[in-house]
Amino acid sequence: MLLVNLGTPDDASPAAVRRYLAEFLSDPRVVEIPRALWRPILHGVILRTRPRKSAHAYSQVWGEDGSPLAAITARQARALRERIGDGVIVDWAMRYGKPAFGDRFAALQAQGCDRILVAPLYPQYSAATNASVMDALCKALGKMRWQPALRTLPPYYDDPGYIAALSDDLGAQIEALAFQPETLLLSFHGMPERTLHLGDPYYCHCQKTARLLAASLGGRFPDLRIVTTFQSRFGRAKWLEPATDTVLESEARGGTRRLVVAAPGFSADCLETLEELAIRGRDSFLGAGGSEYATLTCLNDGEHGMAMIEQLIRRELSGWA
């Protein structure tokens, strides 16, 4: 089986970030603009200006073991391998960057795997994430004469095990804080608003996750106000709202002094959680008048998260292993 996450540059240099962004932003699932219009913008403007800025952001979160997203995904694969046992080969890949999806999928077949479960670690379905993985899968299959039997992990945005894992993990982190938060921001990755009108279920999936999680946390934290927002806006198009950065400032200016942020749509901490939320988000909230701010970690390879992933994987492998 193959765990799949979004991707990361090879290192935090502008050159590596440029290579990564070129691959990521060339995917028509990610940027739904006609290629003839988009390519001059991408290569003439974005790839000339954005890599240096993004490289600085990556440098602030890069660890001794490299990219946080890659390091955590690798640990998730190792932990799942130990939980599942010797009967299943567990590997991991990135949709963009390395280890490349096509390479790792081919490696599984080379090891004799004739039944492969592809598991995108995206709880909420989006064409820009889940469908893009399926595109990569079809491309890999197109190179194979002898194709394996396949299964894919469906989105699990409302799965009881996922909601319980989030509730237990976030609840424990909130209780461990040195302050009692007034507001919990559930920040999901943003998407252009037009994707909702074109039929992408992502916005609805995020809202349902937030409702179920709020209901689960409500008994434990009855006075905690929970707000759903969307982060990581890019370009001039209208994106899903409310925007996380805008809400952080408006909360502080409106009198909220103690706030905590969680990112339930991310299966592993990454640039968007460790830099955008934990660093820039903190600066925005405190700069607008807030007093206490904390960013909660994602499920990562912790006990709650790994128990949930194991449960999902065992269900999808039923009859195979």
Helices and strands as residue ranges (DSSP letters): E 2-8, H 14-24, H 35-41, I 42-46, H 47-61, H 68-84, E 91-97, H 101-110, E 115-120, I 127-131, H 132-141, E 149-152, H 160-175, E 183-189, H 193-197, H 202-218, E 225-231, H 244-253, E 258-262, H 271-271, I 272-281, H 282-287, E 292-295, H 303-316
